[in-house]
Structure formats: structure tokens, C-alpha cells
Amino acid sequence: MTLSAKTWGAFCAMIAGISYGTNPLGGLIMFSEGLNPTSVIFYRFILASLGFAVIMVMSRISFKVSLYELLMLAILGLLFSVSALTLFSSFLYMDAGLASTLFFIYPIFVVLTMAALFHEKPTLSLWIAILFTLIGIGCLYRGDGEGFNLKGVLYVLGSAISYCVYMVVINRSRFTMSAVKMNFYMAIFCLLGITLFSFTSESSHLRPLETPVALMGAIFLAVVPTLVSLTFMVKAIKLIGSTPTSIIGALEPLTAVAIGVLFFNELFTPRMAIGITLIISGVLILVGGSELKTRALQLKDRVKLWRWRN
């Protein structure tokens, strides 16, 4: 792999991470126009599904799927709708930057789930990551009833857990298809799940886009943290692999925190900075630990080969 390919791959991963981290910007703009989380997610994915459909038509990607694929896509879509709805709901109870940072612990849930259900042995890096994350979450709590709200935290944890299940299902499923096609059908089933949820209570009913600002917020959510993020993430994974892309994905919560502080006057203290640093460090240790172990084993094999030849 040439240096230019690595550089371009890292750039794509940065764009993917930063664009996904802009979720709070579009969400909070739509909240300010009187829309509820159900409506925000609904308009985001109805516009995103249209965008994915246009890409599929222009790329001549078939819309045909098997019954098994349709069932798995339905499960994935409903899981993603739960994750998105709970994450955006948490923005109503705590700072969006903190919520996005807490959501970033989902890789730890993935590792724990894989270890518990599929007997993947936990590593030292996993336990260190969990310790760093727990301490970091503790640092985010100020004890004054602001910012770190218990109900908001529960929403974020629900979002992270449902996203964890979503990733595990993808990992264990037997079908393969293009990312655009998969995300098109997931967006459709996400819309179905959100629509059904909107009938559960009066506060969850879908509300119309009555202002140009709300419409711009919906378009922003559909394009930047959905279409753009997905496109560049796929390119990054193809160029530099999933592990480096995940590591660079630490820009997601940092972007969300920066947006909250710069545009919505959210509080940022040194203690919160330490907490955010610990959480991100924990995830980076977890993601990077396997990469370092692989490199160490490769180096060990090379040393053995060199000794055998000499």
C-alpha cells in the first residue's frame, strides 16, 4: 500500500468521524423548531432513504433481496431506529456533547457481548478500557443536576446497547451486499419502526416540518451524518481497514462536544475534559489493543523465521 493511499484513507476516516459527530447540530436545530425526537428521526431517514435510492439507481444496484436478507434487514432497521431514537431523546435531558461521548462506549459493549455469547476471550486491553471508561463517566457527573442527567444517561446506554446488538447481528449474519443497498433497506425499516412508535403516545406523534429552519435541519441530518459519513467510512475501511478507521472515529464525540460548546453554549469544564479523554482513551486502548497484539505476533513470527534461517 502506498503512502498516498494511507493518507487518503486516513483523510476519509477523518471526514467520516467528523461528519457523524455533527448529529447534535441537526438534532438540536430541529428541537428548537418544536419537533420531537420521533419526528427528527423520521425526517432524517425518509430523506436519507431517498438519497440512498438515487445512488442505487445511478450505480445500477439491484433492489432485489431474498426473504432471509429482508428479515435480517428488518431486524437491523428496527435496532437502528431504537438506537437513533434513544440517542436523540437523550439530547433533551443532557448536553449533546456528553451524550455523544457516552454513546462512544458501544465498542466495549460489543466486545463484552462477543465474549459472553461467542466465547471470544477478553484481553487485558479490554479490562483497562472498561476501567478508563467507568472513571471517565464518573468525571462527567457534576452532582448539580445539570448536564449529567440520570434519565439522559439511561437513554444513551439504551442507544449504545441497541447499537451494540445491531453490530453483533451484522457480524454474525450470513448475507453480503453493498453498503448503500443495506443502508437503503435499513432506512426503510427504520422509518417503519419510527412510524409505529409515533402512535404509542401523544408526545411521540409525528409533527410537520413547518419552518425552513426545520427543513434545513432534516436535510443536514440526512446528508452529513448519514450519506456523507457512510460514503467516506466505506472508502476508509477499504483503504486502511476497519481498526484504523475505528480509532480515527474518536473524532465523532470530540466534534459533538465542540458543536455543543460553540453553537449551543453547553458547559465545558476541566473535569469534563478529563472524563472525555478517559472515555476516548479507553475505547482507543480497546480498539488498538488487538491491532498491537497482531503486530506483535507478526513480529514474533518474523524473528522465529530469521533465527531458523540463520
Disulfide bonds with the S-S distance in Angstrom:
none
